[in-house]
Amino acid sequence: MKKRFIFFAALAVFLAIAVTPANAAKPLKIVKGPYLQQVTPHSIVIMWETNTAADSRVDYDGQFVEDSTPVKIHEIELTGLAADTAYYYTVTSGTKTSPTSTFATAPAAPRSFRFVAYGDTRTNANAHAAVIQGIINSAPEIVLHTGDLVENGDDSGQWGRQFFGPAHDLMINTPLLPIIGNHEGSGNLFRDLFSLGNNDYWFAFTYGGVRFIGLNTHNVIYSPGSTQYTWLEEELQSPECTSADWQIVYFHHPPYTATSGHSDDMNVQTYLVPLFEQYGVDMVFNGHSHAYERYFHNGIYYIVTGGGGAPLAGLVTDTKEPIREFGESVYHHCVIDVSVEAKTLTLYACYNDGTLLHDPITIEEPVDVTPPTASLLVPLDNGADDLDADDGEVTVNTTQSIFQIQLSDVGDGIDDATVIPETVTLTKDGGAVGYTFGYDTGLDVITLTSAGSDFDNGIYAITLSGIADLADPANVMAATTLSILIDTSIVPPVTLSFQQGVGGYIGTKDTMIRSADPTTNFATYFQSGYPYQYNADTDSSGGPSQVLLRFDNIIGSSQIPSGSAIISATLRIRSTDDGNGGKLHRILQTWVDTDVTWNNSFGGNGIQADGISEAASLEDDGVPSNFPDTDVDLDVTATVQAWADGVTNNGWAILPNGTNGWHIAAAEYPAPDEGYRPELIVTFLTTGNRPPVADAGSDQTVSDADGTEAEIVTLDGSGSYDPDGTISTYEWTEGAAILGTSDIITYDFAVGTHTVTLTVTDNEGATASDDVVITVNANQAPTADAGPDETVTDTDENGSESVTLTGSGSDADGTIASYEWKEGETHVGTGASITANFSVGVHTVTLTVTDNGGATASDDVVITVNPAGATMHVQSIAMSLEQVGKKWQATAKVTISPAQSEALVVGDWYFKGVLRLSGDTGVTDADGIAVLTSFTTPAKTGQIFTFTVTDVVASGYTYDDSLNVETSDSITVP
């Protein structure tokens, strides 16, 4: 934990005068807090600020922790606490002690709980205070803040007026965990005032089975390769994140928004959103736009909650996807209920009085249907010693003492009991080979150790089967084969780096041509102090500018031998400023860096990217907008291969993307930053035939959609290749049967599981094989959904009512061919949606769907037609109490009459006669019973919880409270 000390430097001026009252020390006061941070199952951080430096002490449940160091911002961590337990505490500095309050530790295991998200509390303290009261009434266990806590984060006075003052009554017993916004300025005071873990700018924590991730989009880089991006990618793959039921991310700038103040943040869309989608984030909260907005895109809810006190912004019409689902310019907060029992996460956007902006949004926890996977750890697939670029194939030229397999599971983890010696088979060139089996249950790593000398030359196949995860029901890994070729005769690839002045290389030539300076040679400009950077720009001082770059003397016996096979070549360029980026083209004409100008080269009009005379067709499709002081890597393998094959090396031209030019470091960039200079990194092979690479494609699972007990499947081996030659033949076999001899074939597979082997042979007779598993499932029955039950009223009193029935059907392995609706044996209609007349009474209607394979499924819907004038009332209210830690919670079980499911019961909760929660809702079950649960709160013996029904809403009925047997009920804390 970081220490927070404030040091004062003062100029002492000694005057020969008496000390006046104005020189007396200020009375010690607690000016902020206490407030709670970093809550875990067994620890919590408590902070507060005093107006003068003093010591720190926290007393809790007969214990205390103290620090005698005089500070103004106090931070004490309590450890060794019991999980999911409430504690009483006070803080003391000097002689000043806070009132007694409470905190609760986090649960040690997943359980249901409530949290709140809100943001942009700056400027209007009164509006912020009103939002805080709404949050207190919602009774969350933790609170997320999406940034812009105050108007000017570098003004210490604003923190008390705009944030800590209004939020005091919440933060004294509920952890509030903010992320930095753009109004936090330098962020120095933000980091002093909060303890959030990691570096306080980005962090992650788990609470109740939810992984929360806070990010900084304000004052740091978060593009790929940056420190924060790397941390985020590692965090999203960490066991703490992947094992959590839900993943929630929050940060300030929204990727999607449309208000009068702000629009979509394109950097967030470009760099962060793909990570969220790749790793299955469930919900993202943002601020910045001073309104409430809800978006849903590629399976993720994006919630803008910027209505915490800042001046509200108007909504504007969305002009691009995704289109906003809902929005309102209003002060508000977001309540999120996490249910472990129902495996759901429900969002309620609330006005300050607790009423809802829109209907609740509920998402369900996805069922784990993904089996474990296996990958080679030693030798590492695509590691430094792997001579095969293809995934799943490893070629090395050194013997191996062990093989290691990493098991992974994205859901509940590996069932270690299923990882036994019998789950693994190891063969060499198709025959048995001796080894010993080992398994590390902590790392999920299988180790196969050679029984004699090292594993030597040959083709090894490691087959795994029967390994399961801990899901219920378990997902079992299909038979998986990992291949290793050990060939000590293979000459390994060589990697060389070319960078001016580094490692003795001095062949880089670069310059710039600019239409605004048509006779200037910019290479010689460096000799007169021109900045050591070039600029590709469409409008540089009135006209376009282009950058020319070449690496001389890289092909030859002492460098890259002619005829070498280029495995990869990367051009690395350093951006020295942000900009629009550029496009890279191979130059077809010769040029001299100390002579070339706009006028005297390339026809006097710059380089034209027409692929005919001056520049080859586009080699890289452009560099996007970039951050300063970052490296940009471009794939130039094709160009370097052409040079190795004898094509003249004229280098590249960088043409601009826009008017905000791309500034790049030149080859003359001075020390100690010579690493900024352009660099060409080439990996190549010089001798020896390398075996081909076989790629049979991905495993496929198909269904017998037409009911013929077989299905035609296309097998695609076109991904196979030979790194130093060509593929001569393809052969697909299942056992001894040959299925085809082309790179792509079709075959009619019977219902069942088929392992098909593709064997490829290169032009020098070397072979390689790869397996693909084809599973043909029998036709699966469809599913039917007749829609929700409906209750209507005979409004025109003619004895019946018209009702529209809307159903749906789905077929996992085909399509729905027909829909039929029947009441008993009476045909009602056909089609997914029908309209029919139903008489007063209760009708059970059955929807039957038939798929294209002839399989059927049915579902019932109950239609209740009530006579006109039907009423509903409250029959009874039953109250109960439950102790939650050291707090109490009340439950009201409300029974309505007549019994009706799906009725909405609305009511208010009072505690000690004071309204604490307004507009609480519950939905009745089939017996007409709704269960409503109050907030949790510390309570003493004799204090009273009261619940009062304010409304009952049910289709076809009018709520008549004059008929209520009971409208309100109370229960007393024992």
TIMARTI-299305 format. One line per 8 residues: number of its first residue (from 0); their letters; for each residue x, y, z of C-alpha. Coordinates in steps of 0.05 Angstrom, whole numbers. Example, Ala and Ser with C-alpha at 12.3 -4.5 7.8 and 13.67 -1.06 7.14 Angstrom:
BEGIN
0	AS	246,-90,156  273,-21,143 $
END
This chain:
BEGIN
0	MKKRFIFF	0,0,0  27,68,-17  41,117,40  9,185,35  49,240,68  43,314,55  107,353,67  108,427,79 $
8	AALAVFLA	164,475,61  160,541,97  204,602,100  215,618,174  221,693,186  238,711,258  214,779,280  225,811,347 $
16	IAVTPANA	151,818,361  103,782,408  62,722,381  -8,745,366  -72,702,365  -66,701,289  -3,658,297  -38,605,339 $
24	AKPLKIVK	-46,535,310  -113,517,278  -159,471,318  -153,400,290  -213,378,249  -232,319,206  -249,353,140  -262,293,96 $
32	GPYLQQVT	-289,225,114  -278,176,143  -290,136,79  -279,64,57  -233,37,2  -205,-30,-23  -255,-77,10  -237,-151,7 $
40	PHSIVIMW	-262,-212,46  -209,-203,100  -186,-130,96  -209,-59,84  -175,9,77  -203,68,117  -184,139,98  -197,209,123 $
48	ETNTAADS	-167,279,119  -151,329,174  -137,403,166  -69,396,199  -20,338,202  -34,289,258  -28,215,276  -77,161,253 $
56	RVDYDGQF	-117,109,291  -176,64,275  -215,28,330  -259,-30,309  -295,-82,351  -247,-77,411  -184,-74,368  -144,-17,338 $
64	VEDSTPVK	-91,-1,286  -50,63,291  6,101,257  42,157,294  68,190,230  37,260,225  -1,266,159  -62,304,133 $
72	IHEIELTG	-89,248,89  -95,186,131  -97,115,105  -102,54,151  -111,-17,127  -147,-67,172  -128,-140,160  -146,-208,188 $
80	LAADTAYY	-221,-192,185  -277,-243,179  -308,-248,110  -378,-220,97  -382,-190,167  -404,-121,192  -359,-82,240  -367,-18,280 $
88	YTVTSGTK	-309,31,275  -284,101,293  -223,140,269  -180,185,312  -128,238,297  -100,275,357  -158,287,403  -210,286,347 $
96	TSPTSTFA	-252,222,341  -305,209,288  -375,185,305  -384,109,307  -402,79,239  -401,12,205  -367,-24,148  -375,-95,121 $
104	TAPAAPRS	-323,-140,90  -333,-171,22  -360,-242,15  -308,-297,7  -350,-334,-45  -401,-312,-97  -468,-290,-69  -524,-243,-89 $
112	FRFVAYGD	-513,-170,-76  -528,-100,-102  -481,-46,-128  -491,23,-157  -456,60,-214  -459,135,-226  -412,191,-248  -398,264,-267 $
120	TRTNANAH	-413,294,-200  -375,358,-212  -399,430,-206  -469,425,-174  -462,401,-102  -537,405,-89  -553,361,-148  -499,312,-126 $
128	AAVIQGII	-528,310,-56  -596,293,-83  -567,236,-124  -529,211,-63  -594,207,-23  -624,165,-78  -564,119,-76  -569,112,0 $
136	NSAPEIVL	-642,93,-8  -622,39,-59  -576,9,-5  -518,-17,-47  -458,-55,-18  -408,-19,-63  -411,41,-110  -373,53,-175 $
144	HTGDLVEN	-359,124,-199  -344,136,-273  -302,198,-265  -305,275,-265  -314,277,-189  -301,353,-187  -296,410,-236  -221,421,-228 $
152	GDDSGQWG	-185,362,-196  -123,405,-182  -164,453,-138  -162,422,-68  -220,464,-44  -269,434,-95  -259,363,-68  -294,380,-3 $
160	RQFFGPAH	-349,424,-32  -368,383,-94  -352,312,-75  -335,292,-4  -386,338,29  -447,313,-11  -423,240,-9  -404,237,65 $
168	DLMINTPL	-465,199,90  -455,146,36  -380,137,38  -375,131,114  -403,60,111  -404,41,36  -340,34,-6  -341,83,-65 $
176	LPIIGNHE	-289,65,-118  -279,119,-171  -240,120,-236  -205,183,-260  -240,230,-309  -214,287,-352  -235,340,-300  -188,308,-249 $
184	GSGNLFRD	-132,347,-284  -62,322,-268  -92,267,-224  -45,282,-167  -100,299,-116  -142,241,-143  -87,192,-127  -74,224,-58 $
192	LFSLGNND	-147,220,-38  -163,148,-61  -132,80,-49  -155,35,-106  -101,-17,-114  -48,-27,-168  -28,44,-189  -96,76,-172 $
200	YWFAFTYG	-105,95,-246  -126,25,-269  -141,-33,-222  -185,-95,-213  -220,-128,-155  -271,-183,-141  -334,-175,-101  -388,-229,-94 $
208	GVRFIGLN	-368,-267,-156  -362,-205,-200  -295,-181,-228  -293,-105,-231  -241,-72,-276  -228,3,-273  -189,37,-330  -159,105,-344 $
216	THNVIYSP	-177,137,-410  -157,207,-388  -83,220,-385  -47,157,-407  -38,117,-471  -80,53,-477  -64,31,-548  -36,-39,-562 $
224	GSTQYTWL	34,-46,-533  22,7,-479  29,-10,-406  -45,-5,-391  -67,-44,-453  -18,-101,-436  -43,-101,-364  -116,-103,-387 $
232	EEELQSPE	-104,-161,-435  -69,-201,-381  -124,-184,-331  -179,-207,-377  -143,-274,-384  -126,-281,-310  -158,-336,-267  -189,-282,-223 $
240	CTSADWQI	-226,-254,-284  -243,-318,-322  -269,-354,-260  -315,-296,-241  -389,-302,-257  -391,-232,-288  -340,-183,-315  -356,-108,-307 $
248	VYFHHPPY	-311,-54,-335  -317,21,-320  -279,82,-344  -294,154,-363  -299,163,-439  -356,124,-473  -345,87,-538  -418,102,-557 $
256	TATSGHSD	-455,166,-540  -495,221,-574  -505,283,-532  -498,358,-542  -431,354,-505  -397,292,-533  -397,238,-586  -367,168,-594 $
264	DMNVQTYL	-295,161,-569  -261,129,-629  -197,110,-592  -238,70,-542  -275,37,-599  -210,21,-635  -167,-4,-577  -212,-26,-519 $
272	VPLFEQYG	-278,-50,-548  -245,-108,-587  -214,-133,-522  -282,-130,-487  -314,-170,-543  -256,-220,-548  -256,-237,-474  -332,-234,-461 $
280	VDMVFNGH	-341,-172,-417  -414,-169,-395  -426,-95,-382  -388,-29,-389  -403,35,-350  -379,104,-372  -390,177,-356  -367,241,-393 $
288	SHAYERYF	-435,252,-426  -481,285,-375  -542,241,-385  -565,168,-383  -556,126,-445  -562,51,-459  -529,16,-518  -524,-58,-535 $
296	HNGIYYIV	-471,-79,-584  -441,-148,-601  -468,-179,-537  -445,-123,-489  -487,-70,-454  -454,-1,-454  -484,45,-401  -470,120,-399 $
304	TGGGGAPL	-484,145,-329  -462,217,-325  -520,247,-287  -488,255,-218  -488,331,-212  -453,361,-273  -494,407,-319  -540,361,-359 $
312	AGLVTDTK	-529,352,-434  -583,345,-486  -591,282,-526  -580,285,-601  -600,235,-655  -552,176,-666  -525,175,-737  -485,110,-736 $
320	EPIREFGE	-489,41,-707  -500,21,-654  -562,63,-644  -579,83,-573  -634,38,-543  -655,89,-490  -632,157,-465  -655,213,-419 $
328	SVYHHCVI	-621,277,-396  -633,272,-321  -598,265,-254  -598,192,-237  -559,130,-213  -556,58,-237  -574,0,-190  -548,-69,-209 $
336	DVSVEAKT	-573,-131,-174  -529,-193,-179  -566,-258,-166  -525,-320,-155  -587,-363,-148  -619,-340,-213  -551,-330,-247  -574,-262,-271 $
344	LTLYACYN	-550,-190,-271  -606,-138,-271  -598,-64,-285  -646,-11,-258  -634,61,-280  -666,104,-225  -688,175,-215  -668,206,-148 $
352	DGTLLHDP	-734,183,-116  -720,110,-136  -770,105,-193  -745,74,-257  -725,109,-322  -742,46,-361  -759,-27,-351  -704,-68,-317 $
360	ITIEEPVD	-652,-100,-363  -633,-171,-343  -577,-213,-372  -567,-286,-357  -501,-318,-340  -480,-360,-400  -478,-434,-389  -408,-463,-395 $
368	VTPPTASL	-410,-508,-456  -337,-502,-475  -293,-562,-461  -220,-556,-439  -166,-544,-490  -93,-567,-495  -32,-534,-524  42,-550,-525 $
376	LVPLDNGA	83,-514,-472  149,-550,-485  170,-545,-540  130,-481,-545  85,-476,-605  108,-415,-645  161,-403,-592  232,-380,-608 $
384	DDLDADDG	255,-451,-626  192,-471,-665  211,-474,-739  138,-481,-761  95,-419,-764  29,-457,-763  -11,-462,-699  -16,-533,-671 $
392	EVTVNTTQ	47,-557,-707  116,-553,-675  182,-565,-712  248,-562,-675  319,-581,-693  341,-601,-623  326,-663,-582  278,-656,-523 $
400	SIFQIQLS	281,-686,-453  208,-671,-439  143,-654,-472  95,-609,-433  21,-596,-447  -16,-536,-419  -90,-551,-403  -137,-491,-403 $
408	DVGDGIDD	-211,-480,-389  -249,-415,-396  -304,-435,-348  -300,-472,-282  -230,-501,-289  -200,-569,-302  -227,-630,-266  -160,-657,-242 $
416	ATVIPETV	-189,-726,-227  -198,-736,-303  -124,-721,-318  -92,-790,-310  -39,-829,-349  -94,-864,-389  -117,-797,-418  -52,-789,-457 $
424	TLTKDGGA	-22,-830,-514  47,-814,-542  73,-845,-607  135,-834,-650  128,-845,-725  64,-883,-709  96,-931,-659  100,-934,-583 $
432	VGYTFGYD	153,-895,-546  173,-899,-472  158,-842,-425  134,-825,-354  71,-785,-339  67,-726,-291  13,-674,-276  17,-608,-237 $
440	TGLDVITL	-53,-595,-210  -37,-523,-193  -11,-504,-261  -54,-553,-301  9,-577,-337  21,-649,-361  95,-669,-367  117,-729,-408 $
448	TSAGSDFD	190,-747,-392  231,-791,-439  242,-859,-407  312,-865,-435  353,-815,-475  321,-752,-500  265,-753,-551  305,-752,-616 $
456	NGIYAITL	290,-747,-691  219,-767,-711  147,-745,-715  113,-748,-646  38,-748,-636  9,-733,-567  -65,-752,-564  -108,-730,-505 $
464	SGIADLAD	-180,-752,-491  -230,-755,-434  -205,-692,-398  -265,-655,-368  -279,-589,-334  -317,-575,-269  -381,-551,-302  -447,-586,-286 $
472	PANVMAAT	-456,-623,-331  -382,-630,-347  -354,-612,-415  -306,-664,-441  -248,-650,-488  -255,-685,-555  -196,-727,-577  -140,-677,-589 $
480	TLSILIDT	-73,-691,-623  -12,-647,-616  45,-658,-666  120,-648,-657  172,-658,-711  244,-665,-686  294,-661,-742  365,-643,-721 $
488	SIVPPVTL	386,-635,-794  343,-573,-803  382,-509,-809  346,-459,-763  324,-391,-788  367,-330,-777  342,-262,-753  379,-198,-770 $
496	SFQQGVGG	363,-126,-751  383,-66,-792  383,2,-757  428,61,-773  489,63,-727  468,1,-688  510,-62,-692  555,-31,-745 $
504	YIGTKDTM	500,-21,-797  503,47,-834  460,35,-896  395,71,-880  376,126,-929  315,170,-916  289,239,-935  226,278,-950 $
512	IRSADPTT	199,313,-1012  149,370,-1005  110,408,-1058  113,472,-1017  190,468,-1021  197,438,-1090  273,448,-1097  293,432,-1025 $
520	NFATYFQS	332,369,-1010  313,353,-938  367,300,-927  419,355,-926  373,398,-883  394,356,-823  464,383,-830  437,453,-814 $
528	GYPYQYNA	397,434,-752  329,413,-781  289,371,-731  305,297,-736  238,276,-762  201,271,-828  128,284,-842  78,251,-889 $
536	DTDSSGGP	21,301,-896  -31,320,-948  -26,394,-930  45,411,-906  56,486,-912  6,488,-970  18,422,-1005  31,348,-995 $
544	SQVLLRFD	95,318,-966  120,247,-974  174,206,-938  225,162,-974  261,106,-937  312,53,-960  358,2,-927  419,-9,-971 $
552	NIIGSSQI	467,-68,-969  421,-117,-936  423,-171,-990  490,-207,-997  532,-263,-969  549,-224,-905  477,-204,-893  416,-239,-924 $
560	PSGSAIIS	443,-287,-977  410,-281,-1045  355,-333,-1055  340,-339,-981  270,-356,-960  243,-296,-921  200,-321,-864  182,-252,-839 $
568	ATLRIRST	204,-180,-847  180,-122,-804  192,-48,-815  189,-12,-748  178,63,-750  175,109,-690  117,160,-686  140,225,-655 $
576	DDGNGGKL	72,259,-654  -1,239,-662  -31,243,-730  -72,211,-786  -19,158,-804  0,138,-874  5,85,-928  68,46,-948 $
584	HRILQTWV	86,32,-1021  147,-1,-1053  184,48,-1097  198,25,-1169  249,80,-1188  318,95,-1162  332,157,-1120  390,188,-1083 $
592	DTDVTWNN	375,215,-1014  422,275,-1019  395,296,-1087  321,280,-1091  271,338,-1090  198,347,-1108  216,377,-1175  274,335,-1198 $
600	SFGGNGIQ	247,265,-1185  186,223,-1200  160,268,-1255  161,331,-1214  96,317,-1179  114,271,-1123  103,196,-1119  38,172,-1150 $
608	ADGISEAA	14,106,-1120  -12,78,-1185  27,13,-1186  55,29,-1255  117,71,-1255  135,102,-1189  105,60,-1132  83,-12,-1128 $
616	SLEDDGVP	13,-30,-1106  -3,-19,-1033  40,-62,-988  9,-44,-921  -63,-19,-919  -46,41,-878  -27,61,-808  -86,86,-767 $
624	SNFPDTDV	-85,148,-724  -27,138,-677  -2,161,-609  64,198,-600  126,160,-577  101,92,-600  129,42,-650  89,23,-712 $
632	DLDVTATV	105,-45,-742  91,-58,-816  94,-126,-850  143,-120,-910  157,-194,-920  136,-192,-993  183,-135,-1010  244,-165,-976 $
640	QAWADGVT	230,-232,-1009  229,-197,-1077  296,-165,-1061  325,-232,-1040  301,-260,-1107  338,-206,-1146  289,-148,-1152  323,-80,-1145 $
648	NNGWAILP	318,-50,-1075  290,21,-1082  259,23,-1013  191,50,-995  149,114,-999  104,134,-942  44,171,-969  -2,210,-921 $
656	NGTNGWHI	-72,192,-897  -94,263,-880  -79,335,-861  -54,317,-791  11,290,-817  48,228,-793  113,250,-760  166,195,-758 $
664	AAAEYPAP	236,193,-729  292,197,-781  354,152,-788  395,211,-761  356,214,-695  410,232,-643  434,191,-584  413,170,-532 $
672	DEGYRPEL	349,158,-572  381,120,-631  329,66,-617  278,114,-649  311,106,-718  275,64,-770  291,-10,-762  283,-70,-809 $
680	IVTFLTTG	278,-138,-776  284,-199,-822  279,-273,-806  302,-320,-862  325,-390,-881  385,-404,-926  391,-481,-937  357,-548,-929 $
688	NRPPVADA	288,-573,-949  236,-559,-897  177,-606,-893  109,-580,-913  55,-560,-865  -12,-597,-868  -75,-560,-846  -139,-601,-849 $
696	GSDQTVSD	-181,-543,-825  -222,-537,-761  -263,-593,-731  -335,-590,-755  -401,-610,-723  -461,-614,-769  -531,-642,-765  -571,-689,-808 $
704	ADGTEAEI	-618,-633,-828  -656,-674,-880  -665,-737,-839  -624,-782,-887  -577,-807,-832  -518,-773,-868  -494,-703,-887  -448,-675,-940 $
712	VTLDGSGS	-388,-638,-911  -333,-597,-945  -262,-609,-923  -214,-552,-936  -139,-564,-935  -120,-501,-974  -86,-474,-912  -30,-525,-922 $
720	YDPDGTIS	35,-497,-948  109,-511,-959  155,-457,-930  209,-470,-982  174,-503,-1041  105,-526,-1064  53,-578,-1045  53,-634,-1096 $
728	TYEWTEGA	-3,-680,-1072  -62,-680,-1023  -94,-744,-995  -154,-748,-948  -164,-814,-912  -209,-843,-858  -173,-906,-834  -154,-943,-898 $
736	AILGTSDI	-207,-910,-941  -185,-854,-988  -238,-798,-989  -206,-751,-1039  -141,-724,-1069  -153,-648,-1077  -139,-592,-1029  -215,-582,-1021 $
744	ITYDFAVG	-264,-641,-1025  -336,-656,-1006  -357,-722,-975  -422,-752,-949  -410,-773,-877  -458,-819,-839  -485,-799,-771  -429,-808,-720 $
752	THTVTLTV	-358,-783,-708  -304,-788,-761  -229,-774,-755  -202,-755,-824  -128,-748,-839  -99,-701,-891  -29,-720,-916  8,-670,-960 $
760	TDNEGATA	73,-682,-998  120,-627,-1021  160,-622,-1086  220,-657,-1053  180,-715,-1024  173,-692,-952  105,-705,-920  62,-678,-864 $
768	SDDVVITV	-6,-698,-836  -62,-665,-798  -127,-693,-770  -197,-662,-771  -256,-690,-732  -323,-689,-766  -384,-701,-722  -452,-713,-755 $
776	NANQAPTA	-509,-709,-706  -577,-739,-716  -633,-690,-730  -648,-652,-665  -720,-635,-645  -738,-561,-650  -761,-518,-593  -828,-481,-589 $
784	DAGPDETV	-847,-418,-550  -920,-400,-550  -906,-334,-516  -926,-310,-446  -994,-324,-415  -1043,-268,-427  -1101,-239,-387  -1150,-193,-422 $
792	TDTDENGS	-1218,-163,-407  -1283,-168,-447  -1283,-93,-456  -1344,-91,-503  -1383,-141,-459  -1400,-186,-519  -1376,-249,-484  -1309,-255,-520 $
800	ESVTLTGS	-1245,-217,-536  -1196,-216,-595  -1126,-238,-575  -1062,-240,-616  -1017,-299,-603  -944,-291,-623  -901,-353,-620  -833,-372,-643 $
808	GSDADGTI	-793,-435,-659  -720,-450,-666  -683,-509,-694  -609,-518,-675  -595,-559,-736  -645,-535,-788  -705,-490,-799  -778,-488,-776 $
816	ASYEWKEG	-825,-512,-831  -894,-500,-800  -932,-472,-740  -1001,-497,-716  -1044,-471,-659  -1098,-516,-627  -1144,-512,-566  -1154,-585,-549 $
824	ETHVGTGA	-1171,-617,-615  -1197,-552,-644  -1154,-519,-697  -1143,-445,-681  -1095,-422,-735  -1028,-430,-771  -967,-385,-774  -920,-356,-722 $
832	SITANFSV	-970,-302,-704  -1046,-308,-706  -1107,-268,-681  -1167,-306,-654  -1230,-293,-612  -1234,-325,-543  -1297,-328,-499  -1298,-306,-426 $
840	GVHTVTLT	-1260,-360,-387  -1193,-395,-387  -1165,-426,-451  -1103,-469,-459  -1075,-463,-530  -1020,-508,-556  -969,-485,-608  -936,-543,-647 $
848	VTDNGGAT	-875,-528,-691  -847,-576,-743  -775,-572,-769  -750,-587,-839  -731,-658,-816  -802,-673,-792  -788,-668,-717  -838,-630,-674 $
856	ASDDVVIT	-842,-592,-609  -900,-560,-571  -912,-506,-519  -976,-482,-484  -1001,-411,-471  -1059,-396,-424  -1108,-342,-446  -1154,-315,-391 $
864	VNPAGATM	-1212,-272,-413  -1242,-235,-354  -1312,-205,-354  -1315,-129,-353  -1307,-96,-285  -1261,-148,-253  -1225,-122,-191  -1165,-143,-151 $
872	HVQSIAMS	-1145,-129,-79  -1093,-148,-26  -1115,-209,15  -1056,-211,64  -986,-188,81  -938,-234,118  -875,-203,147  -809,-237,165 $
880	LEQVGKKW	-740,-215,187  -670,-240,170  -603,-220,200  -550,-206,147  -483,-201,182  -495,-148,234  -551,-117,194  -625,-134,188 $
888	QATAKVTI	-669,-143,128  -745,-150,124  -787,-190,75  -860,-178,57  -901,-235,26  -961,-202,-7  -1021,-245,-29  -1071,-216,-78 $
896	SPAQSEAL	-1142,-238,-93  -1163,-267,-140  -1097,-306,-147  -1064,-283,-211  -992,-294,-236  -949,-238,-266  -985,-183,-227  -940,-125,-206 $
904	VVGDWYFK	-943,-107,-132  -916,-38,-114  -902,-12,-45  -860,30,3  -812,9,59  -808,48,124  -757,40,180  -769,73,247 $
912	GVLRLSGD	-828,108,215  -785,141,161  -794,125,87  -729,91,64  -747,57,-2  -803,82,-47  -834,43,-105  -806,-26,-90 $
920	TGVTDADG	-836,-78,-137  -850,-152,-137  -884,-200,-187  -935,-251,-164  -927,-326,-176  -982,-374,-198  -1012,-371,-127  -1018,-295,-130 $
928	IAVLTSFT	-960,-284,-81  -906,-231,-90  -844,-229,-46  -811,-160,-34  -746,-152,5  -724,-88,40  -656,-56,45  -607,-81,97 $
936	TPAKTGQI	-591,-34,155  -561,-36,225  -620,-41,273  -632,-46,347  -684,-85,388  -752,-54,383  -741,-16,318  -795,-29,266 $
944	FTFTVTDV	-796,-45,192  -862,-28,157  -886,-45,87  -946,-10,54  -977,-32,-13  -988,29,-58  -1011,-5,-122  -1026,-72,-156 $
952	VASGYTYD	-1024,-76,-231  -1051,-136,-270  -1077,-142,-340  -1153,-145,-341  -1163,-122,-269  -1172,-57,-232  -1139,-49,-165  -1192,-32,-112 $
960	DSLNVETS	-1156,-16,-46  -1223,-8,-11  -1229,-84,-14  -1161,-96,17  -1161,-142,77  -1093,-114,94  -1055,-56,63  -997,-47,110 $
968	DSITVP	-959,-91,159  -900,-83,207  -849,-126,242  -805,-109,302  -731,-126,310  -725,-175,368 $
END
